[in-house]
């Protein structure tokens, strides 16, 4: 449970924790977007060569 003062606001430590969590979330989203492979590249047909070796 979060500790709040009489005004109903989260404590300074909780505000800092929330800001750090949001910053980490934004970094993760930015990294995921940078590493994202466009769907056009993942759906290209590639020949299956396993069956062409005469076995």
C-alpha positions in Angstrom: 0.0 0.0 0.0 1.3 3.5 -0.8 2.1 6.0 1.9 0.4 9.3 1.4 0.5 12.5 3.4 -2.6 14.3 4.6 -3.2 16.0 1.2 -3.5 12.6 -0.6 -0.4 13.1 -2.7 2.2 10.3 -3.0 5.4 10.8 -1.1 8.5 12.2 -2.8 10.1 8.8 -2.8 7.1 7.3 -4.5 7.0 10.1 -7.1 10.7 9.4 -7.9 10.1 5.7 -8.1 7.2 6.3 -10.5 9.3 8.6 -12.7 12.1 6.1 -12.8 9.7 3.3 -13.8 8.2 5.5 -16.6 11.7 6.3 -17.8 12.7 2.6 -17.9 9.4 1.8 -19.7 10.2 4.5 -22.3 13.7 3.1 -22.8 12.4 -0.4 -23.3 9.8 0.7 -25.8 12.4 2.7 -27.7 14.8 -0.3 -27.8 12.0 -2.6 -28.9 11.1 -0.2 -31.7 14.7 0.1 -32.8 15.0 -3.7 -33.0 11.6 -4.2 -34.6 11.6 -6.2 -37.9 9.1 -4.8 -40.4 6.3 -7.3 -41.2 7.2 -7.1 -44.9 10.6 -8.7 -44.1 9.1 -11.5 -42.0 6.4 -12.6 -44.4 8.6 -13.0 -47.5 8.5 -16.5 -49.0 11.7 -18.4 -48.7 12.2 -21.6 -50.6 12.4 -24.7 -48.4 15.6 -26.5 -49.5 15.3 -29.4 -47.2 13.3 -31.4 -49.8 15.5 -30.6 -52.8 18.6 -32.7 -51.9 17.1 -35.9 -53.3 16.4 -37.7 -50.1 
